Amino acid sequence: ERLPTAGFIYNMVLKEDPSRGKSAWGLARFYQSQNDLQRSLKYLELTTKLWPRHIPSRFLLAKIYLSMGPEYLSEGFNWLKESYRFNKSNPEVLEEIGSFFEKKNKIPQAVKYWQKALTIKPDLVLAGEKVKEYFTQTIQELFDSEKYEEVIVKLSENKTLSETVEMVLIRGQSYRNVGQYEKAIADL
């Protein structure tokens, strides 16, 4: 097993030169791989002090804190904001900000960040699934409320997500309900 050796080496290098941010980062990652989150957090925070512009350490701090439960959300978000401040176009950071807003039940903000992340990196799985989920939910709510014109407008604004079988049927029914029978026939 190589990880104990790696942990030992990072620990020895850091003891010899306590100013080495890369060693603190390596030790933090080692403890994370061992699922020792408290020690990982300790060395991640040390990494941020020793390596002030290191984004991955801040991002990992955010992810760990956000995974630790509701009482750690604000701490996690503070680290996310730092990550974002250093690089506003990092798709993983944007995706995680979206997830934070979802946990706070601020869905429009969440969707906004997921969409930003997807414009940079279209193959992000979580962001893609969440945007699709909330888009579908919004369309269904509008349809159930008989706001057919709004359904048609929203579906026309998002060509990619509006071409699923479910959305095409809803669009066709919406066209029928507003009297646009030729367009309804094309979808139905």
C-alpha positions in Angstrom: 0.0 0.0 0.0 1.6 3.3 -1.1 -0.6 5.7 0.8 0.9 5.1 4.3 4.3 5.7 2.7 3.1 8.9 1.0 1.6 10.1 4.3 4.8 9.4 6.1 6.9 11.2 3.5 4.6 14.3 3.5 4.7 14.4 7.3 8.5 14.2 7.4 9.0 16.8 4.7 6.6 19.2 6.5 8.4 18.6 9.8 11.7 19.5 8.1 10.3 22.6 6.5 7.0 23.8 8.0 6.6 26.4 5.3 6.0 23.9 2.4 2.4 24.3 1.3 2.7 21.5 -1.2 3.6 19.1 1.7 0.7 20.3 3.8 -1.6 19.8 0.7 -0.2 16.3 0.2 -0.8 15.4 3.9 -4.3 16.8 3.7 -5.1 14.7 0.7 -3.6 11.7 2.4 -5.8 12.1 5.5 -8.8 12.7 3.2 -8.1 9.4 1.5 -8.0 7.7 4.9 -11.4 9.3 5.7 -9.8 11.2 8.6 -11.6 14.4 7.9 -10.6 16.3 11.0 -6.9 15.9 10.2 -7.6 16.6 6.6 -9.3 19.9 7.5 -6.4 20.8 9.7 -3.8 20.4 6.9 -6.1 21.9 4.3 -6.4 25.1 6.4 -2.6 25.0 6.9 -2.2 24.7 3.1 -4.4 27.9 2.6 -2.1 29.8 4.9 1.2 28.5 3.4 -0.1 28.6 -0.2 -2.4 31.6 -0.4 -3.6 31.3 -4.0 -4.1 27.5 -4.0 -7.7 27.0 -5.2 -8.0 23.2 -4.8 -7.3 23.4 -1.1 -10.1 25.9 -0.6 -12.4 24.0 -2.8 -11.8 20.7 -0.9 -12.4 22.6 2.4 -15.7 23.7 1.0 -16.7 20.3 -0.2 -15.8 18.6 3.2 -17.6 21.3 5.3 -20.7 21.1 3.0 -20.8 17.4 3.4 -20.6 17.6 7.2 -24.2 18.7 7.6 -26.3 21.9 8.0 -24.4 23.3 10.9 -21.3 23.6 8.6 -23.0 25.1 5.6 -21.8 28.7 6.2 -18.2 27.5 6.8 -18.4 25.5 3.6 -19.9 28.5 1.7 -17.1 30.8 2.9 -14.5 28.5 1.4 -16.6 28.3 -1.8 -16.6 32.1 -2.0 -12.8 32.1 -1.7 -12.5 29.5 -4.5 -14.9 31.5 -6.6 -13.0 34.8 -5.9 -9.8 33.3 -7.2 -11.4 31.7 -10.4 -14.9 32.8 -11.4 -15.0 30.4 -14.3 -14.1 27.1 -12.5 -17.0 24.8 -13.5 -16.7 22.5 -10.5 -16.8 25.5 -8.1 -19.9 26.9 -10.0 -21.5 23.5 -9.8 -20.9 23.3 -6.0 -22.3 26.8 -5.5 -25.4 25.6 -7.2 -25.6 22.7 -4.9 -25.2 25.0 -1.9 -28.1 27.2 -3.0 -30.2 24.1 -3.5 -29.5 23.1 0.1 -30.7 26.5 1.1 -33.8 26.0 -1.0 -32.8 28.9 -3.3 -33.5 27.1 -6.5 -33.4 30.0 -9.0 -29.9 30.9 -7.8 -28.9 27.2 -7.9 -30.0 26.8 -11.5 -28.2 30.0 -12.4 -24.9 28.6 -11.2 -25.5 25.2 -12.7 -26.2 26.8 -16.0 -23.0 28.8 -15.8 -21.0 25.7 -15.0 -22.6 23.9 -18.0 -21.7 26.7 -20.4 -18.1 26.1 -19.4 -18.1 22.3 -19.1 -21.2 20.8 -20.7 -20.5 17.3 -19.5 -20.9 18.0 -15.8 -23.3 15.3 -14.7 -24.8 16.8 -11.5 -25.3 20.2 -13.0 -26.9 18.7 -16.1 -29.3 16.5 -14.1 -30.3 19.3 -11.7 -31.0 21.8 -14.5 -33.1 19.2 -16.3 -34.9 18.2 -13.1 -35.9 21.8 -12.2 -36.7 22.8 -15.8 -39.0 19.8 -16.0 -40.6 20.6 -12.6 -41.1 24.3 -13.6 -42.8 23.3 -16.9 -45.0 20.7 -15.1 -46.1 23.3 -12.5 -46.9 25.9 -15.2 -48.9 23.3 -17.2 -50.8 22.1 -14.1 -51.6 25.8 -13.4 -53.0 26.1 -16.9 -50.4 28.7 -17.9 -50.0 27.3 -21.4 -48.6 30.4 -23.0 -45.8 30.5 -20.4 -45.1 26.8 -21.0 -44.7 27.5 -24.7 -42.4 30.4 -24.1 -40.2 28.5 -21.6 -40.0 25.5 -23.9 -39.0 27.7 -26.8 -36.2 29.3 -24.7 -34.5 25.9 -24.0 -34.3 23.9 -27.2 -32.1 21.1 -25.7 -34.3 20.3 -22.7 -37.6 20.9 -24.5 -37.1 18.0 -27.0 -37.6 15.2 -24.5 -40.7 13.1 -25.1 -42.4 14.4 -22.0 -41.7 18.0 -22.9 -42.9 17.6 -26.5 -46.2 16.1 -25.3 -46.7 19.0 -22.8 -45.8 21.5 -25.6 -48.3 19.9 -27.9 -51.0 19.9 -25.3 -50.3 23.5 -24.5 -50.5 24.5 -28.2 -53.9 22.7 -28.3 -55.1 24.4 -25.2 -54.3 27.9 -26.7 -55.9 27.1 -30.0 -52.7 26.6 -32.1 -53.9 23.3 -33.6 -51.4 23.0 -36.4 -48.5 23.3 -34.0 -50.2 20.9 -31.6 -50.6 18.3 -34.4 -46.9 18.5 -35.1 -46.0 17.7 -31.5 -48.8 15.2 -30.8 
